[in-house]
Amino acid sequence: MKEEELRRKIGTENPFKVPDGYFEGFAENMMRLLPEKAAEETHPKIGVGRRTWRPWLYAAAAVCAVAFIIGAVHRADSTRAADYVAEYTEEEMSDYMATSLFDEYTLYSYLTDEE
């Protein structure tokens, strides 16, 4: 209701008007008002500034972080398997083999990480 009241009081006409002939000579008038200046050739700056090497530094840091994480996970897996096997004696292992579905080759390949 409030919007309808405002439209009734003020109206819907656009109060802003463009002067007649404003856009006919707009470009010429603007060029006349600008100071004359010779166009300068600009070349892209190739330097050793901070902005040029920063992305390479970030990429190198990311690669190092990924390599470190992969190495740490691989080392943890291999030491965990060796520690697990070292906990049992040969007698316990042979008892386990007798009651499990593993054959000797499967156990050997599991213990030596061969496939």
Secondary structure, DSSP 8 states (H G I E B T S, - for coil): -HHHHHHHHH-SS------TTTTTSHHHHHHHHS---------------HHHHHHHHHHHHHHHHHHHHHHHHHHHHHHHHHHHHHTS-HHHHHHHHHHSS--HHHHHHHHTT--
